């Protein structure tokens, strides 16, 4: 059966990052995850303490480089690991751990420019928070976007205020939306992180988050499954007051339904997380990433659906 989804040259019924890179760069491109030693305004007391309750001490940078090493050393080491799988290709430097615009501009410039100068780097992806980008930083990011491919990744996780307070996100939905508008006014691409399975959220609530994002001028999305990791605030909460965790089947179904409400042009950067097994408390099915992605493909095919299908019915 012919794939009905236009942004694909494989069996994928959603707009994959691989397809996007191939169309944009016409060759293999992969990310090099880095730990630049930043902290977070939600950790140091500026807006909160303790960070988001699910965040590990590495600030979502479990697969980034070693913070004790300089950025060039990190870059080279991870590049060589990636080349074991892909012998050829170009690179996007991914500032992943913690909040990567949360520092004086001189510090940001030194770190970003160091990576841009590395051979065969075609872009930067910078993970941050909506409340941690100053106007001065925006001016610099706009300049940067004229010199390299630039993506700003904003952690939202959910649109629901009660959940936001529970996870200790410490910034409002309005703050997030304003920052998306500011970035897009400067023609900077925006990728948004969300989490499925947050405590006490229903399927409808998770789909509402995606419907909201589809109305914004975003260029990509990362969908994660909530993982409860050792030595986090969430682990303590879960131990003392266990809450329901999505099953593998529930996660796949909800994620596929979310895809139906996203414009086909939005690039799907991620459809599941891959926490380190040794740190994971639950769900234990989560590390089987390839199997989960395969079953997402099967669900979409079996239900004859694809990214954006629900939007066609509504239009």
C-alpha positions as CSV (number, residue, x, y, z in Angstrom):
1,X,0.0,0.0,0.0
2,X,1.3,3.4,-1.0
3,X,2.4,5.7,1.9
4,X,-0.2,8.6,1.9
5,X,2.1,10.9,3.9
6,X,3.9,13.4,1.6
7,X,7.0,14.2,3.8
8,X,8.5,10.8,3.6
9,X,10.6,8.6,1.3
10,X,10.2,5.5,3.4
11,X,7.4,3.7,5.2
12,X,7.2,6.5,7.9
13,X,3.9,8.2,8.2
14,X,5.3,11.2,10.0
15,X,7.8,13.9,9.2
16,X,11.1,12.4,10.5
17,X,14.2,14.4,11.3
18,X,16.2,12.1,9.0
19,X,13.9,13.1,6.1
20,X,14.2,16.8,7.0
21,X,18.0,16.7,7.2
22,X,18.2,14.8,3.9
23,X,16.0,17.4,2.1
24,X,17.8,20.4,3.7
25,X,21.4,19.2,3.5
26,X,21.3,16.4,0.9
27,X,23.5,14.2,3.0
28,X,23.7,12.4,6.3
29,X,23.7,14.8,9.3
30,X,23.8,13.8,12.9
31,X,23.8,15.6,16.3
32,X,26.8,15.7,18.6
33,X,25.4,16.1,22.2
34,X,27.4,18.4,24.4
35,X,27.5,19.4,28.1
36,X,28.7,23.0,28.3
37,X,28.5,23.1,32.1
38,X,25.4,25.4,32.4
39,X,23.0,25.3,35.3
40,X,19.3,26.4,35.3
41,X,17.3,29.2,36.8
42,X,15.0,26.6,38.2
43,X,18.0,25.1,40.1
44,X,20.0,28.1,41.4
45,X,17.1,29.9,43.0
46,X,16.5,32.5,40.3
47,X,12.9,31.2,39.7
48,X,13.0,28.1,41.7
49,X,15.1,25.4,43.4
50,X,15.5,21.7,42.8
51,X,14.7,21.8,39.1
52,X,11.8,20.1,37.4
53,X,11.0,17.0,39.4
54,X,11.8,14.5,36.7
55,X,15.2,16.0,35.9
56,X,18.4,14.1,36.8
57,X,21.6,15.8,38.0
58,X,22.7,15.8,34.4
59,X,19.8,18.0,33.4
60,X,18.5,15.8,30.6
61,X,22.1,15.4,29.3
62,X,22.6,11.7,30.0
63,X,24.1,11.2,26.5
64,X,25.9,14.5,26.3
65,X,29.7,14.8,26.7
66,X,31.6,14.8,29.9
67,X,31.3,18.2,31.6
68,X,34.8,17.8,33.0
69,X,36.2,17.9,29.4
70,X,36.4,20.9,27.2
71,X,33.8,21.2,24.4
72,X,36.2,20.3,21.6
73,X,37.3,17.1,23.4
74,X,33.6,16.2,24.0
75,X,32.8,16.9,20.4
76,X,35.6,14.8,19.0
77,X,34.9,11.8,21.3
78,X,31.2,11.7,20.6
79,X,31.8,12.3,16.9
80,X,34.0,9.2,16.7
81,X,31.3,7.1,18.5
82,X,28.7,8.3,16.0
83,X,31.0,7.4,13.1
84,X,31.0,3.8,14.2
85,X,27.3,3.8,13.0
86,X,27.6,6.4,10.2
87,X,31.0,6.5,8.6
88,X,30.2,9.8,6.7
89,X,28.2,12.8,7.5
90,X,28.2,16.4,8.8
91,X,27.3,17.6,12.3
92,X,25.0,19.7,14.3
93,X,26.4,20.7,17.7
94,X,23.7,20.0,20.3
95,X,23.9,21.9,23.5
96,X,21.8,19.5,25.5
97,X,22.4,19.5,29.3
98,X,20.5,21.9,31.5
99,X,19.6,25.5,30.2
100,X,22.0,26.4,27.4
101,X,21.2,30.1,27.1
102,X,21.5,30.7,30.9
103,X,24.9,32.5,31.1
104,X,26.4,35.9,30.2
105,X,26.5,36.6,26.5
106,X,30.3,36.5,26.4
107,X,30.2,32.9,27.8
108,X,27.5,31.9,25.3
109,X,29.5,33.3,22.4
110,X,32.7,31.5,23.4
111,X,31.0,28.2,23.7
112,X,28.8,28.4,20.5
113,X,31.5,29.8,18.3
114,X,33.9,27.1,19.4
115,X,31.6,24.4,18.0
116,X,30.7,26.3,14.8
117,X,34.4,26.5,13.9
118,X,34.7,22.7,14.0
119,X,35.1,21.1,10.6
120,X,31.8,20.0,8.9
121,X,29.6,21.5,11.5
122,X,26.5,22.8,9.6
123,X,24.4,24.0,12.6
124,X,23.6,24.3,16.3
125,X,20.7,23.0,18.4
126,X,20.4,24.8,21.7
127,X,18.1,23.4,24.4
128,X,16.8,26.0,26.9
129,X,13.8,27.4,28.8
130,X,11.4,30.1,27.6
131,X,12.3,32.3,30.6
132,X,16.1,32.1,30.0
133,X,16.7,34.0,26.8
134,X,17.4,37.7,27.2
135,X,16.9,40.4,24.5
136,X,20.6,40.6,24.2
137,X,20.8,36.9,23.6
138,X,18.0,37.1,21.0
139,X,20.0,39.6,19.0
140,X,23.0,37.3,19.0
141,X,21.0,34.2,18.2
142,X,19.5,36.1,15.2
143,X,23.1,36.9,14.0
144,X,24.0,33.3,14.6
145,X,21.1,32.1,12.5
146,X,22.4,34.0,9.5
147,X,25.7,32.2,9.7
148,X,24.6,28.6,10.5
149,X,21.5,26.5,10.7
150,X,20.1,27.2,14.2
151,X,17.4,25.5,16.2
152,X,16.2,26.6,19.7
153,X,14.6,23.8,21.7
154,X,12.2,24.9,24.3
155,X,11.0,22.6,27.1
156,X,7.3,23.0,27.7
157,X,6.2,19.5,28.6
158,X,2.5,20.4,29.1
159,X,0.1,23.2,28.6
160,X,-1.8,22.4,31.8
161,X,-1.1,24.7,34.7
162,X,-1.9,22.2,37.5
163,X,0.6,19.8,36.0
164,X,3.1,22.5,35.4
165,X,3.0,23.4,39.1
166,X,3.3,19.8,40.1
167,X,6.4,19.2,38.0
168,X,7.9,22.5,39.3
169,X,8.4,24.0,35.8
170,X,8.4,27.6,37.3
171,X,7.3,29.5,34.2
172,X,4.0,30.2,32.6
173,X,2.4,29.1,29.4
174,X,2.2,32.8,28.4
175,X,6.0,33.1,28.9
176,X,6.5,30.2,26.6
177,X,4.2,31.5,23.9
178,X,5.8,35.0,24.0
179,X,9.3,33.5,23.5
180,X,8.1,31.4,20.6
181,X,6.8,34.6,19.0
182,X,10.1,36.4,19.6
183,X,12.2,33.7,18.1
184,X,10.0,33.3,15.1
185,X,9.9,37.1,14.5
186,X,13.7,36.7,14.0
187,X,13.1,33.6,11.8
188,X,14.8,31.2,14.2
189,X,13.4,27.6,14.1
190,X,11.7,26.4,17.3
191,X,11.4,22.8,18.5
192,X,9.2,22.1,21.5
193,X,9.6,19.2,24.1
194,X,6.5,17.6,25.6
195,X,6.1,14.7,27.9
196,X,3.4,12.1,27.8
197,X,2.4,10.3,31.0
198,X,2.9,13.2,33.4
199,X,1.3,12.5,36.8
200,X,-2.5,12.5,36.6
201,X,-2.8,13.7,33.0
202,X,-5.4,12.0,30.9
203,X,-5.2,11.1,27.2
204,X,-7.4,14.1,26.3
205,X,-5.0,16.5,28.2
206,X,-2.0,15.1,26.3
207,X,-3.8,15.6,23.0
208,X,-4.8,19.1,24.0
209,X,-1.1,20.0,24.5
210,X,-0.4,19.0,20.9
211,X,-3.5,20.8,19.5
212,X,-2.3,24.0,21.2
213,X,1.2,23.6,19.8
214,X,-0.1,23.0,16.3
215,X,-1.6,26.5,16.4
216,X,1.8,28.1,17.1
217,X,4.5,28.8,14.5
218,X,6.8,25.9,15.6
219,X,9.0,23.9,13.3
220,X,9.5,20.7,15.3
221,X,8.5,18.7,18.3
222,X,10.0,16.1,20.6
223,X,7.6,13.7,22.3
224,X,8.9,11.9,25.4
225,X,7.5,9.3,27.7
226,X,7.8,10.2,31.3
227,X,10.7,8.3,32.9
228,X,11.2,8.0,36.6
229,X,14.9,8.1,37.3
230,X,16.8,7.2,40.5
231,X,17.8,10.1,42.7
232,X,15.2,12.6,41.4
233,X,12.4,14.4,43.2
234,X,9.9,12.4,41.0
235,X,11.3,9.1,42.2
236,X,10.7,10.1,45.9
237,X,7.1,11.2,45.0
238,X,6.4,8.0,43.1
239,X,7.8,5.9,46.0
240,X,5.6,7.7,48.6
241,X,2.5,8.2,46.4
242,X,2.5,5.9,43.4
243,X,0.6,7.2,40.4
244,X,-0.5,5.4,37.2
245,X,2.2,4.9,34.6
246,X,1.3,4.6,30.9
247,X,1.7,1.1,29.5
248,X,3.7,0.6,26.3
249,X,0.4,0.1,24.4
250,X,-1.2,3.2,25.8
251,X,1.9,5.4,25.0
252,X,2.0,4.2,21.4
253,X,-1.7,4.8,20.9
254,X,-1.7,8.3,22.5
255,X,1.4,9.3,20.6
256,X,-0.1,8.2,17.3
257,X,-3.3,10.1,18.0
258,X,-1.2,13.2,18.8
259,X,0.5,12.9,15.4
260,X,-2.8,13.1,13.7
261,X,-3.3,16.7,15.1
262,X,0.1,18.0,14.0
263,X,0.6,19.8,10.7
264,X,2.6,17.6,8.2
265,X,5.3,20.3,8.0
266,X,6.2,20.0,11.7
267,X,9.3,17.9,12.0
268,X,9.1,15.0,14.5
269,X,12.5,15.1,16.2
270,X,11.7,12.4,18.7
271,X,8.9,10.0,19.5
272,X,10.2,8.3,22.6
273,X,12.9,8.8,25.2
274,X,15.9,6.5,25.8
275,X,17.0,6.9,29.5
276,X,20.0,4.9,30.7
277,X,18.9,1.5,32.0
278,X,20.9,1.7,35.1
279,X,19.1,4.9,36.2
280,X,15.6,3.9,35.3
281,X,13.0,2.9,37.9
282,X,10.0,2.8,35.5
283,X,8.6,2.2,32.9
284,X,10.9,-0.7,32.2
285,X,9.6,-1.0,28.6
286,X,11.0,2.4,27.7
287,X,14.6,1.5,26.7
288,X,13.4,-0.7,23.8
289,X,13.4,2.4,21.6
290,X,13.6,0.7,18.2
291,X,10.8,-1.7,19.0
292,X,8.6,1.2,20.2
293,X,9.3,3.1,17.0
294,X,8.5,0.0,14.9
295,X,5.2,-0.4,16.7
296,X,4.3,3.2,16.1
297,X,4.8,2.6,12.4
298,X,2.6,-0.5,12.6
299,X,-0.1,1.3,14.5
300,X,-0.2,4.1,12.0
301,X,-0.4,1.7,9.1
302,X,-2.9,-0.6,10.7
303,X,-5.2,2.3,11.4
304,X,-4.6,3.9,8.0
305,X,-3.6,7.1,9.6
306,X,-0.6,9.6,9.5
307,X,0.6,12.9,10.8
308,X,-2.0,15.6,10.2
309,X,-4.9,13.3,9.2
310,X,-7.3,14.8,11.8
311,X,-6.6,18.2,10.4
312,X,-7.8,17.2,7.0
313,X,-11.2,16.1,8.4
314,X,-11.5,19.4,10.3
315,X,-10.7,21.7,7.3
